[in-house]
């Protein structure tokens, strides 16, 4: 495994805590949470970039800004909305369709070979999601909108991640600017569509941890991995994240590990393991 792919794997570890921290911030509207967490992550990143004398990296063309801000804002606004509208464990697992979609999109977008093992792994992931929300599953009224947001954010993040390979000329340091712009965009949308909530101590802690880790350092690690590493391997390794993330939610009392969740998580992770062992 190359250093860049290893860096991308570090992002996966941080993202295992994303759902738990988002649930800690429950009560803060989705767009407000997006704005606050990205402001924290963006300011930390901007400080690091400035200390390295790399502020010139923020001067990028319109396409780079549209790609960066669109991916970061689109994914996280939909993700936080999904956790607010639907049961956390199920919404979180549906969100993890994005590794599967990265594997699939790597072929048409990047011209990378998939092969039978990767396709079999992808199929197992789909079966896991079908088990999770298929016939016989019972959810609160309105959960369908949350599930739709979860699938939507998976599509957005997969497209953003795979096309990052096409944006290899954009330095990773530019993400500091993208995070700040995402915070401003989310803040404007929040003021237009949501009522502001003053966070309590627990919510502030969640916002700070989100900004420092899953919505901060993780982006730089992931960007390096997707641009200079193997997106197929990262996409398949990411199947381990929903299991870790789901277990963290269950331990924290944010969900129940019933047979449906357990089978779905096992299928999703097993599909990733099968695809990750493919060669070429």
ChimeraX commands (.cxc) that place a marker at each C-alpha (Angstrom):
marker #1 position 0.00,0.00,0.00 radius 0.5
marker #1 position 1.45,3.38,-1.01 radius 0.5
marker #1 position 1.89,6.29,1.42 radius 0.5
marker #1 position -0.92,8.18,-0.32 radius 0.5
marker #1 position -3.30,5.25,-0.05 radius 0.5
marker #1 position -2.31,4.89,3.62 radius 0.5
marker #1 position -3.14,8.57,4.14 radius 0.5
marker #1 position -6.56,8.01,2.61 radius 0.5
marker #1 position -7.05,5.12,5.02 radius 0.5
marker #1 position -6.40,7.52,7.91 radius 0.5
marker #1 position -9.38,9.55,6.76 radius 0.5
marker #1 position -11.54,6.43,6.99 radius 0.5
marker #1 position -10.60,6.00,10.65 radius 0.5
marker #1 position -11.64,9.57,11.42 radius 0.5
marker #1 position -14.90,9.18,9.49 radius 0.5
marker #1 position -15.88,6.22,11.65 radius 0.5
marker #1 position -16.61,8.84,14.33 radius 0.5
marker #1 position -18.62,11.16,12.05 radius 0.5
marker #1 position -22.06,9.71,12.82 radius 0.5
marker #1 position -21.47,9.55,16.57 radius 0.5
marker #1 position -20.28,13.16,16.72 radius 0.5
marker #1 position -23.17,14.28,14.53 radius 0.5
marker #1 position -25.59,12.62,16.93 radius 0.5
marker #1 position -23.84,14.35,19.84 radius 0.5
marker #1 position -24.72,17.62,18.12 radius 0.5
marker #1 position -28.36,16.56,17.68 radius 0.5
marker #1 position -30.67,19.54,18.00 radius 0.5
marker #1 position -28.47,21.82,15.94 radius 0.5
marker #1 position -30.08,22.24,12.48 radius 0.5
marker #1 position -28.29,20.46,9.63 radius 0.5
marker #1 position -27.14,23.57,7.74 radius 0.5
marker #1 position -26.10,25.34,10.93 radius 0.5
marker #1 position -24.08,22.31,12.00 radius 0.5
marker #1 position -22.45,22.15,8.58 radius 0.5
marker #1 position -21.51,25.83,8.77 radius 0.5
marker #1 position -20.12,25.66,12.30 radius 0.5
marker #1 position -18.11,22.48,11.86 radius 0.5
marker #1 position -16.63,23.62,8.57 radius 0.5
marker #1 position -15.75,26.99,10.06 radius 0.5
marker #1 position -13.74,25.18,12.74 radius 0.5
marker #1 position -12.07,22.82,10.27 radius 0.5
marker #1 position -11.46,25.57,7.72 radius 0.5
marker #1 position -9.86,27.96,10.20 radius 0.5
marker #1 position -7.56,25.26,11.56 radius 0.5
marker #1 position -6.58,24.28,8.02 radius 0.5
marker #1 position -6.08,27.90,7.00 radius 0.5
marker #1 position -3.75,28.40,9.95 radius 0.5
marker #1 position -1.68,25.36,8.97 radius 0.5
marker #1 position -1.51,26.43,5.32 radius 0.5
marker #1 position -0.51,29.97,6.29 radius 0.5
marker #1 position 2.20,28.66,8.65 radius 0.5
marker #1 position 3.61,26.65,5.74 radius 0.5
marker #1 position 3.61,29.73,3.51 radius 0.5
marker #1 position 1.19,28.08,1.07 radius 0.5
marker #1 position -1.66,30.58,0.95 radius 0.5
marker #1 position -1.08,30.96,-2.79 radius 0.5
marker #1 position -2.58,27.46,-3.16 radius 0.5
marker #1 position -5.99,29.02,-2.53 radius 0.5
marker #1 position -5.86,30.75,-5.91 radius 0.5
marker #1 position -7.70,28.20,-8.00 radius 0.5
marker #1 position -10.01,28.34,-11.00 radius 0.5
marker #1 position -13.78,28.23,-10.90 radius 0.5
marker #1 position -13.97,24.51,-11.72 radius 0.5
marker #1 position -11.76,23.62,-8.75 radius 0.5
marker #1 position -13.88,25.74,-6.40 radius 0.5
marker #1 position -17.13,24.30,-7.76 radius 0.5
marker #1 position -15.81,20.76,-7.36 radius 0.5
marker #1 position -14.43,21.29,-3.86 radius 0.5
marker #1 position -17.24,23.34,-2.35 radius 0.5
marker #1 position -19.96,21.39,-4.15 radius 0.5
marker #1 position -18.67,18.07,-2.86 radius 0.5
marker #1 position -18.06,19.19,0.72 radius 0.5
marker #1 position -21.26,21.20,1.11 radius 0.5
marker #1 position -23.52,18.81,-0.78 radius 0.5
marker #1 position -22.43,15.71,1.06 radius 0.5
marker #1 position -22.46,17.04,4.60 radius 0.5
marker #1 position -25.69,19.01,4.34 radius 0.5
marker #1 position -27.43,15.85,3.10 radius 0.5
marker #1 position -25.68,13.66,5.67 radius 0.5
marker #1 position -26.64,15.74,8.68 radius 0.5
marker #1 position -30.20,16.01,7.32 radius 0.5
marker #1 position -30.33,12.21,6.96 radius 0.5
marker #1 position -29.31,11.68,10.59 radius 0.5
marker #1 position -31.87,14.24,11.72 radius 0.5
marker #1 position -34.77,12.77,9.72 radius 0.5
marker #1 position -34.19,9.00,9.91 radius 0.5
marker #1 position -32.97,6.44,12.48 radius 0.5
marker #1 position -29.24,7.01,12.87 radius 0.5
marker #1 position -27.97,3.46,12.38 radius 0.5
marker #1 position -29.95,2.78,9.21 radius 0.5
marker #1 position -29.27,6.20,7.67 radius 0.5
marker #1 position -25.58,5.85,8.45 radius 0.5
marker #1 position -25.35,2.45,6.76 radius 0.5
marker #1 position -27.16,3.73,3.66 radius 0.5
marker #1 position -24.71,6.61,3.52 radius 0.5
marker #1 position -21.97,4.01,3.16 radius 0.5
marker #1 position -23.14,3.18,-0.31 radius 0.5
marker #1 position -20.44,5.69,-1.30 radius 0.5
marker #1 position -17.54,3.20,-1.14 radius 0.5
marker #1 position -19.52,0.89,-3.40 radius 0.5
marker #1 position -20.24,3.74,-5.79 radius 0.5
marker #1 position -16.56,4.77,-5.82 radius 0.5
marker #1 position -15.63,1.27,-6.96 radius 0.5
marker #1 position -18.29,1.35,-9.69 radius 0.5
marker #1 position -17.48,4.87,-10.89 radius 0.5
marker #1 position -13.74,4.17,-11.07 radius 0.5
marker #1 position -14.34,2.20,-14.27 radius 0.5
marker #1 position -16.28,4.72,-16.43 radius 0.5
marker #1 position -14.69,7.87,-14.96 radius 0.5
marker #1 position -11.07,6.77,-14.53 radius 0.5
marker #1 position -10.87,3.79,-16.86 radius 0.5
marker #1 position -9.81,1.43,-14.08 radius 0.5
marker #1 position -10.59,-2.29,-14.31 radius 0.5
marker #1 position -13.19,-3.71,-11.94 radius 0.5
marker #1 position -13.09,-7.47,-12.45 radius 0.5
marker #1 position -15.39,-10.19,-11.08 radius 0.5
marker #1 position -14.23,-10.03,-7.43 radius 0.5
marker #1 position -14.85,-6.29,-7.16 radius 0.5
marker #1 position -18.23,-6.62,-8.85 radius 0.5
marker #1 position -19.16,-9.46,-6.49 radius 0.5
marker #1 position -18.18,-7.27,-3.55 radius 0.5
marker #1 position -20.33,-4.47,-4.87 radius 0.5
marker #1 position -23.26,-6.88,-5.23 radius 0.5
marker #1 position -22.91,-7.97,-1.60 radius 0.5
marker #1 position -23.00,-4.32,-0.53 radius 0.5
marker #1 position -26.24,-3.76,-2.42 radius 0.5
marker #1 position -27.76,-6.88,-0.84 radius 0.5
marker #1 position -26.81,-5.55,2.59 radius 0.5
marker #1 position -28.63,-2.27,1.94 radius 0.5
marker #1 position -31.66,-4.16,0.62 radius 0.5
marker #1 position -31.78,-6.22,3.83 radius 0.5
marker #1 position -31.55,-3.03,5.89 radius 0.5
marker #1 position -34.51,-1.15,4.43 radius 0.5
marker #1 position -36.34,-3.87,2.48 radius 0.5
marker #1 position -39.68,-5.55,3.03 radius 0.5
marker #1 position -40.56,-6.08,6.66 radius 0.5
marker #1 position -38.53,-3.17,7.98 radius 0.5
marker #1 position -40.46,-0.68,10.13 radius 0.5
marker #1 position -39.49,2.98,10.47 radius 0.5
marker #1 position -41.01,6.19,11.85 radius 0.5
marker #1 position -43.10,8.42,9.61 radius 0.5
marker #1 position -40.91,10.74,7.58 radius 0.5
marker #1 position -37.89,8.43,7.68 radius 0.5
marker #1 position -38.11,7.98,3.91 radius 0.5
marker #1 position -36.89,11.55,3.41 radius 0.5
marker #1 position -33.93,10.85,5.66 radius 0.5
marker #1 position -33.10,7.68,3.74 radius 0.5
marker #1 position -33.33,9.64,0.46 radius 0.5
marker #1 position -30.86,12.17,1.87 radius 0.5
marker #1 position -28.55,9.33,2.93 radius 0.5
marker #1 position -28.52,7.85,-0.57 radius 0.5
marker #1 position -28.11,11.32,-2.05 radius 0.5
marker #1 position -25.07,12.10,0.05 radius 0.5
marker #1 position -23.54,8.74,-0.96 radius 0.5
marker #1 position -23.89,9.67,-4.63 radius 0.5
marker #1 position -22.43,13.14,-4.05 radius 0.5
marker #1 position -19.40,11.88,-2.11 radius 0.5
marker #1 position -18.64,9.07,-4.55 radius 0.5
marker #1 position -18.75,11.46,-7.51 radius 0.5
marker #1 position -16.62,14.03,-5.66 radius 0.5
marker #1 position -14.06,11.42,-4.62 radius 0.5
marker #1 position -13.63,9.75,-8.00 radius 0.5
marker #1 position -13.45,13.02,-9.93 radius 0.5
marker #1 position -10.77,14.23,-7.48 radius 0.5
marker #1 position -8.38,12.09,-9.52 radius 0.5
marker #1 position -9.14,14.40,-12.46 radius 0.5
marker #1 position -8.31,17.39,-10.24 radius 0.5
marker #1 position -4.84,16.15,-9.31 radius 0.5
marker #1 position -3.28,19.48,-10.30 radius 0.5
marker #1 position -5.22,21.23,-7.51 radius 0.5
marker #1 position -3.00,21.16,-4.39 radius 0.5
marker #1 position -4.40,19.62,-1.24 radius 0.5
marker #1 position -3.74,22.92,0.60 radius 0.5
marker #1 position -6.56,24.47,-1.44 radius 0.5
marker #1 position -9.01,22.48,0.70 radius 0.5
marker #1 position -8.60,25.12,3.41 radius 0.5
marker #1 position -10.29,27.63,1.15 radius 0.5
marker #1 position -12.95,25.13,0.10 radius 0.5
marker #1 position -13.81,24.46,3.76 radius 0.5
marker #1 position -14.15,28.18,4.52 radius 0.5
marker #1 position -16.33,28.68,1.44 radius 0.5
marker #1 position -18.46,25.70,2.45 radius 0.5
marker #1 position -18.95,27.22,5.91 radius 0.5
marker #1 position -20.06,30.52,4.37 radius 0.5
marker #1 position -22.43,28.84,1.92 radius 0.5
marker #1 position -23.94,26.64,4.63 radius 0.5
marker #1 position -24.25,29.65,6.92 radius 0.5
marker #1 position -26.13,31.65,4.28 radius 0.5
marker #1 position -28.44,28.71,3.58 radius 0.5
marker #1 position -29.02,28.26,7.31 radius 0.5
marker #1 position -30.06,31.89,7.76 radius 0.5
marker #1 position -32.44,31.55,4.82 radius 0.5
marker #1 position -34.10,28.25,5.73 radius 0.5
marker #1 position -33.51,27.39,9.40 radius 0.5
marker #1 position -34.00,28.84,12.86 radius 0.5
marker #1 position -30.74,29.32,14.74 radius 0.5
marker #1 position -30.13,27.17,17.81 radius 0.5
marker #1 position -27.61,28.22,20.46 radius 0.5
marker #1 position -25.51,25.09,21.14 radius 0.5
marker #1 position -25.07,23.76,24.65 radius 0.5
marker #1 position -21.74,22.50,26.00 radius 0.5
marker #1 position -22.20,18.99,24.58 radius 0.5
marker #1 position -23.09,20.32,21.14 radius 0.5
marker #1 position -20.13,22.72,21.12 radius 0.5
marker #1 position -17.79,19.84,21.97 radius 0.5
marker #1 position -19.23,17.83,19.09 radius 0.5
marker #1 position -18.79,20.76,16.69 radius 0.5
marker #1 position -15.16,21.27,17.72 radius 0.5
marker #1 position -14.34,17.57,17.39 radius 0.5
marker #1 position -16.09,17.38,14.02 radius 0.5
marker #1 position -14.12,20.36,12.72 radius 0.5
marker #1 position -10.78,19.05,13.94 radius 0.5
marker #1 position -11.19,15.47,12.70 radius 0.5
marker #1 position -13.88,14.15,10.34 radius 0.5
marker #1 position -14.53,17.61,8.85 radius 0.5
marker #1 position -10.94,18.79,9.03 radius 0.5
marker #1 position -7.84,16.60,8.90 radius 0.5
marker #1 position -9.77,13.78,7.21 radius 0.5
marker #1 position -10.33,15.83,4.04 radius 0.5
marker #1 position -6.61,16.44,3.55 radius 0.5
marker #1 position -5.81,12.77,4.07 radius 0.5
marker #1 position -8.60,11.68,1.72 radius 0.5
marker #1 position -7.63,14.18,-0.95 radius 0.5
marker #1 position -4.06,12.88,-0.97 radius 0.5
marker #1 position -5.31,9.31,-1.14 radius 0.5
marker #1 position -7.77,9.86,-3.97 radius 0.5
marker #1 position -5.41,11.96,-6.09 radius 0.5
marker #1 position -2.21,9.97,-5.65 radius 0.5
marker #1 position -3.35,6.62,-4.27 radius 0.5
marker #1 position -5.59,3.80,-5.50 radius 0.5
marker #1 position -9.27,4.89,-5.43 radius 0.5
marker #1 position -10.45,1.30,-5.94 radius 0.5
marker #1 position -8.61,0.07,-2.85 radius 0.5
marker #1 position -9.72,3.06,-0.77 radius 0.5
marker #1 position -13.29,2.58,-1.92 radius 0.5
marker #1 position -13.26,-1.02,-0.85 radius 0.5
marker #1 position -11.40,-0.46,2.43 radius 0.5
marker #1 position -14.09,2.07,3.28 radius 0.5
marker #1 position -16.52,-0.84,3.71 radius 0.5
marker #1 position -14.99,-1.38,7.16 radius 0.5
marker #1 position -16.12,2.08,8.26 radius 0.5
marker #1 position -19.88,1.39,8.44 radius 0.5
marker #1 position -19.26,-1.51,10.81 radius 0.5
marker #1 position -17.09,0.59,13.13 radius 0.5
marker #1 position -19.41,3.57,12.83 radius 0.5
marker #1 position -22.50,1.47,13.51 radius 0.5
marker #1 position -20.95,-0.18,16.56 radius 0.5
marker #1 position -19.99,3.23,17.96 radius 0.5
marker #1 position -23.60,4.40,17.55 radius 0.5
marker #1 position -24.97,1.27,19.23 radius 0.5
marker #1 position -22.52,1.50,22.15 radius 0.5
marker #1 position -23.50,5.15,22.60 radius 0.5
marker #1 position -27.17,4.16,22.77 radius 0.5
marker #1 position -28.08,5.77,19.44 radius 0.5
marker #1 position -29.42,2.57,17.89 radius 0.5
marker #1 position -30.09,-1.13,18.34 radius 0.5
marker #1 position -28.00,-3.90,16.83 radius 0.5
marker #1 position -30.84,-6.16,15.72 radius 0.5
marker #1 position -30.50,-9.00,13.20 radius 0.5
marker #1 position -31.29,-6.74,10.24 radius 0.5
marker #1 position -28.58,-4.21,11.11 radius 0.5
marker #1 position -26.05,-6.95,11.93 radius 0.5
marker #1 position -26.64,-8.83,8.66 radius 0.5
marker #1 position -26.57,-5.62,6.62 radius 0.5
marker #1 position -23.31,-4.47,8.22 radius 0.5
marker #1 position -21.74,-7.90,7.70 radius 0.5
marker #1 position -22.74,-7.95,4.02 radius 0.5
marker #1 position -21.51,-4.42,3.40 radius 0.5
marker #1 position -18.18,-5.07,5.14 radius 0.5
marker #1 position -17.84,-8.53,3.57 radius 0.5
marker #1 position -18.40,-7.09,0.14 radius 0.5
marker #1 position -15.67,-4.58,0.77 radius 0.5
marker #1 position -13.26,-7.26,1.98 radius 0.5
marker #1 position -13.95,-9.37,-1.10 radius 0.5
marker #1 position -13.43,-6.43,-3.42 radius 0.5
marker #1 position -10.32,-5.26,-1.55 radius 0.5
marker #1 position -8.60,-8.61,-2.16 radius 0.5
marker #1 position -9.01,-8.26,-5.92 radius 0.5
marker #1 position -5.83,-7.70,-7.91 radius 0.5
marker #1 position -5.16,-5.29,-10.73 radius 0.5
marker link #1:1,2 radius 0.2
marker link #1:2,3 radius 0.2
marker link #1:3,4 radius 0.2
marker link #1:4,5 radius 0.2
marker link #1:5,6 radius 0.2
marker link #1:6,7 radius 0.2
marker link #1:7,8 radius 0.2
marker link #1:8,9 radius 0.2
marker link #1:9,10 radius 0.2
marker link #1:10,11 radius 0.2
marker link #1:11,12 radius 0.2
marker link #1:12,13 radius 0.2
marker link #1:13,14 radius 0.2
marker link #1:14,15 radius 0.2
marker link #1:15,16 radius 0.2
marker link #1:16,17 radius 0.2
marker link #1:17,18 radius 0.2
marker link #1:18,19 radius 0.2
marker link #1:19,20 radius 0.2
marker link #1:20,21 radius 0.2
marker link #1:21,22 radius 0.2
marker link #1:22,23 radius 0.2
marker link #1:23,24 radius 0.2
marker link #1:24,25 radius 0.2
marker link #1:25,26 radius 0.2
marker link #1:26,27 radius 0.2
marker link #1:27,28 radius 0.2
marker link #1:28,29 radius 0.2
marker link #1:29,30 radius 0.2
marker link #1:30,31 radius 0.2
marker link #1:31,32 radius 0.2
marker link #1:32,33 radius 0.2
marker link #1:33,34 radius 0.2
marker link #1:34,35 radius 0.2
marker link #1:35,36 radius 0.2
marker link #1:36,37 radius 0.2
marker link #1:37,38 radius 0.2
marker link #1:38,39 radius 0.2
marker link #1:39,40 radius 0.2
marker link #1:40,41 radius 0.2
marker link #1:41,42 radius 0.2
marker link #1:42,43 radius 0.2
marker link #1:43,44 radius 0.2
marker link #1:44,45 radius 0.2
marker link #1:45,46 radius 0.2
marker link #1:46,47 radius 0.2
marker link #1:47,48 radius 0.2
marker link #1:48,49 radius 0.2
marker link #1:49,50 radius 0.2
marker link #1:50,51 radius 0.2
marker link #1:51,52 radius 0.2
marker link #1:52,53 radius 0.2
marker link #1:53,54 radius 0.2
marker link #1:54,55 radius 0.2
marker link #1:55,56 radius 0.2
marker link #1:56,57 radius 0.2
marker link #1:57,58 radius 0.2
marker link #1:58,59 radius 0.2
marker link #1:59,60 radius 0.2
marker link #1:60,61 radius 0.2
marker link #1:61,62 radius 0.2
marker link #1:62,63 radius 0.2
marker link #1:63,64 radius 0.2
marker link #1:64,65 radius 0.2
marker link #1:65,66 radius 0.2
marker link #1:66,67 radius 0.2
marker link #1:67,68 radius 0.2
marker link #1:68,69 radius 0.2
marker link #1:69,70 radius 0.2
marker link #1:70,71 radius 0.2
marker link #1:71,72 radius 0.2
marker link #1:72,73 radius 0.2
marker link #1:73,74 radius 0.2
marker link #1:74,75 radius 0.2
marker link #1:75,76 radius 0.2
marker link #1:76,77 radius 0.2
marker link #1:77,78 radius 0.2
marker link #1:78,79 radius 0.2
marker link #1:79,80 radius 0.2
marker link #1:80,81 radius 0.2
marker link #1:81,82 radius 0.2
marker link #1:82,83 radius 0.2
marker link #1:83,84 radius 0.2
marker link #1:84,85 radius 0.2
marker link #1:85,86 radius 0.2
marker link #1:86,87 radius 0.2
marker link #1:87,88 radius 0.2
marker link #1:88,89 radius 0.2
marker link #1:89,90 radius 0.2
marker link #1:90,91 radius 0.2
marker link #1:91,92 radius 0.2
marker link #1:92,93 radius 0.2
marker link #1:93,94 radius 0.2
marker link #1:94,95 radius 0.2
marker link #1:95,96 radius 0.2
marker link #1:96,97 radius 0.2
marker link #1:97,98 radius 0.2
marker link #1:98,99 radius 0.2
marker link #1:99,100 radius 0.2
marker link #1:100,101 radius 0.2
marker link #1:101,102 radius 0.2
marker link #1:102,103 radius 0.2
marker link #1:103,104 radius 0.2
marker link #1:104,105 radius 0.2
marker link #1:105,106 radius 0.2
marker link #1:106,107 radius 0.2
marker link #1:107,108 radius 0.2
marker link #1:108,109 radius 0.2
marker link #1:109,110 radius 0.2
marker link #1:110,111 radius 0.2
marker link #1:111,112 radius 0.2
marker link #1:112,113 radius 0.2
marker link #1:113,114 radius 0.2
marker link #1:114,115 radius 0.2
marker link #1:115,116 radius 0.2
marker link #1:116,117 radius 0.2
marker link #1:117,118 radius 0.2
marker link #1:118,119 radius 0.2
marker link #1:119,120 radius 0.2
marker link #1:120,121 radius 0.2
marker link #1:121,122 radius 0.2
marker link #1:122,123 radius 0.2
marker link #1:123,124 radius 0.2
marker link #1:124,125 radius 0.2
marker link #1:125,126 radius 0.2
marker link #1:126,127 radius 0.2
marker link #1:127,128 radius 0.2
marker link #1:128,129 radius 0.2
marker link #1:129,130 radius 0.2
marker link #1:130,131 radius 0.2
marker link #1:131,132 radius 0.2
marker link #1:132,133 radius 0.2
marker link #1:133,134 radius 0.2
marker link #1:134,135 radius 0.2
marker link #1:135,136 radius 0.2
marker link #1:136,137 radius 0.2
marker link #1:137,138 radius 0.2
marker link #1:138,139 radius 0.2
marker link #1:139,140 radius 0.2
marker link #1:140,141 radius 0.2
marker link #1:141,142 radius 0.2
marker link #1:142,143 radius 0.2
marker link #1:143,144 radius 0.2
marker link #1:144,145 radius 0.2
marker link #1:145,146 radius 0.2
marker link #1:146,147 radius 0.2
marker link #1:147,148 radius 0.2
marker link #1:148,149 radius 0.2
marker link #1:149,150 radius 0.2
marker link #1:150,151 radius 0.2
marker link #1:151,152 radius 0.2
marker link #1:152,153 radius 0.2
marker link #1:153,154 radius 0.2
marker link #1:154,155 radius 0.2
marker link #1:155,156 radius 0.2
marker link #1:156,157 radius 0.2
marker link #1:157,158 radius 0.2
marker link #1:158,159 radius 0.2
marker link #1:159,160 radius 0.2
marker link #1:160,161 radius 0.2
marker link #1:161,162 radius 0.2
marker link #1:162,163 radius 0.2
marker link #1:163,164 radius 0.2
marker link #1:164,165 radius 0.2
marker link #1:165,166 radius 0.2
marker link #1:166,167 radius 0.2
marker link #1:167,168 radius 0.2
marker link #1:168,169 radius 0.2
marker link #1:169,170 radius 0.2
marker link #1:170,171 radius 0.2
marker link #1:171,172 radius 0.2
marker link #1:172,173 radius 0.2
marker link #1:173,174 radius 0.2
marker link #1:174,175 radius 0.2
marker link #1:175,176 radius 0.2
marker link #1:176,177 radius 0.2
marker link #1:177,178 radius 0.2
marker link #1:178,179 radius 0.2
marker link #1:179,180 radius 0.2
marker link #1:180,181 radius 0.2
marker link #1:181,182 radius 0.2
marker link #1:182,183 radius 0.2
marker link #1:183,184 radius 0.2
marker link #1:184,185 radius 0.2
marker link #1:185,186 radius 0.2
marker link #1:186,187 radius 0.2
marker link #1:187,188 radius 0.2
marker link #1:188,189 radius 0.2
marker link #1:189,190 radius 0.2
marker link #1:190,191 radius 0.2
marker link #1:191,192 radius 0.2
marker link #1:192,193 radius 0.2
marker link #1:193,194 radius 0.2
marker link #1:194,195 radius 0.2
marker link #1:195,196 radius 0.2
marker link #1:196,197 radius 0.2
marker link #1:197,198 radius 0.2
marker link #1:198,199 radius 0.2
marker link #1:199,200 radius 0.2
marker link #1:200,201 radius 0.2
marker link #1:201,202 radius 0.2
marker link #1:202,203 radius 0.2
marker link #1:203,204 radius 0.2
marker link #1:204,205 radius 0.2
marker link #1:205,206 radius 0.2
marker link #1:206,207 radius 0.2
marker link #1:207,208 radius 0.2
marker link #1:208,209 radius 0.2
marker link #1:209,210 radius 0.2
marker link #1:210,211 radius 0.2
marker link #1:211,212 radius 0.2
marker link #1:212,213 radius 0.2
marker link #1:213,214 radius 0.2
marker link #1:214,215 radius 0.2
marker link #1:215,216 radius 0.2
marker link #1:216,217 radius 0.2
marker link #1:217,218 radius 0.2
marker link #1:218,219 radius 0.2
marker link #1:219,220 radius 0.2
marker link #1:220,221 radius 0.2
marker link #1:221,222 radius 0.2
marker link #1:222,223 radius 0.2
marker link #1:223,224 radius 0.2
marker link #1:224,225 radius 0.2
marker link #1:225,226 radius 0.2
marker link #1:226,227 radius 0.2
marker link #1:227,228 radius 0.2
marker link #1:228,229 radius 0.2
marker link #1:229,230 radius 0.2
marker link #1:230,231 radius 0.2
marker link #1:231,232 radius 0.2
marker link #1:232,233 radius 0.2
marker link #1:233,234 radius 0.2
marker link #1:234,235 radius 0.2
marker link #1:235,236 radius 0.2
marker link #1:236,237 radius 0.2
marker link #1:237,238 radius 0.2
marker link #1:238,239 radius 0.2
marker link #1:239,240 radius 0.2
marker link #1:240,241 radius 0.2
marker link #1:241,242 radius 0.2
marker link #1:242,243 radius 0.2
marker link #1:243,244 radius 0.2
marker link #1:244,245 radius 0.2
marker link #1:245,246 radius 0.2
marker link #1:246,247 radius 0.2
marker link #1:247,248 radius 0.2
marker link #1:248,249 radius 0.2
marker link #1:249,250 radius 0.2
marker link #1:250,251 radius 0.2
marker link #1:251,252 radius 0.2
marker link #1:252,253 radius 0.2
marker link #1:253,254 radius 0.2
marker link #1:254,255 radius 0.2
marker link #1:255,256 radius 0.2
marker link #1:256,257 radius 0.2
marker link #1:257,258 radius 0.2
marker link #1:258,259 radius 0.2
marker link #1:259,260 radius 0.2
marker link #1:260,261 radius 0.2
marker link #1:261,262 radius 0.2
marker link #1:262,263 radius 0.2
marker link #1:263,264 radius 0.2
marker link #1:264,265 radius 0.2
marker link #1:265,266 radius 0.2
marker link #1:266,267 radius 0.2
marker link #1:267,268 radius 0.2
marker link #1:268,269 radius 0.2
marker link #1:269,270 radius 0.2
marker link #1:270,271 radius 0.2
marker link #1:271,272 radius 0.2
marker link #1:272,273 radius 0.2
marker link #1:273,274 radius 0.2
marker link #1:274,275 radius 0.2
marker link #1:275,276 radius 0.2
marker link #1:276,277 radius 0.2
marker link #1:277,278 radius 0.2
marker link #1:278,279 radius 0.2
marker link #1:279,280 radius 0.2
view
